Amino acid sequence: MQNDGSTNKLEQSEAAEREAAKQRLLAQAESERVPVEETTRAVPDRRWRREQR
């Protein structure tokens, strides 16, 4: 089997590409992340009360 070396290099290359893609996704998700303090803050919304009357 002469392809073992090239197959191994191909697998390493694909693994490196997957890792790079994973890091890009993690970086993008971190940049778009909303802090918990902003998501749990209560915002009064009384429109539904007017509709019920």
Phi, psi and omega per residue, in radians:
M1 nan 1.882 -3.119
Q2 -1.579 -0.245 -3.061
N3 -1.472 -0.067 -3.098
D4 -0.994 -0.760 -3.126
G5 -1.128 -0.819 -3.115
S6 -1.241 -0.593 3.099
T7 -1.141 -0.747 3.136
N8 -1.106 -0.735 3.113
K9 -1.124 -0.691 3.123
L10 -1.115 -0.776 3.121
E11 -1.101 -0.708 3.110
Q12 -1.130 -0.703 3.127
S13 -1.119 -0.777 3.123
E14 -1.132 -0.689 3.112
A15 -1.115 -0.705 3.114
A16 -1.140 -0.701 3.106
E17 -1.138 -0.726 3.105
R18 -1.091 -0.741 3.130
E19 -1.115 -0.725 3.124
A20 -1.118 -0.736 3.114
A21 -1.117 -0.709 3.109
K22 -1.065 -0.773 3.135
Q23 -1.123 -0.680 3.103
R24 -1.112 -0.750 3.121
L25 -1.113 -0.744 3.122
L26 -1.116 -0.704 3.126
A27 -1.144 -0.714 3.125
Q28 -1.150 -0.768 3.139
A29 -1.097 -0.706 3.123
E30 -1.131 -0.684 -3.129
S31 -1.212 -0.472 -3.124
E32 -1.667 -0.020 -3.072
R33 -1.158 2.419 3.080
V34 -1.767 2.224 3.140
P35 -1.015 2.532 -3.110
V36 -0.997 -0.638 -3.116
E37 -1.017 -0.580 -3.120
E38 -1.404 -0.420 -3.099
T39 -1.544 -0.350 -3.079
T40 -1.797 -0.013 -3.134
R41 -1.231 2.268 -3.140
A42 -1.337 2.298 3.101
V43 -2.074 2.063 -3.130
P44 -1.105 2.304 3.108
D45 -2.431 1.762 -3.037
R46 -1.752 0.182 -3.122
R47 -1.042 -0.681 -3.083
W48 -1.143 -0.526 3.129
R49 -1.184 -0.689 3.123
R50 -1.121 -0.653 -3.116
E51 -1.207 -0.455 -3.098
Q52 -1.381 -0.364 -3.089
R53 -1.283 nan nan
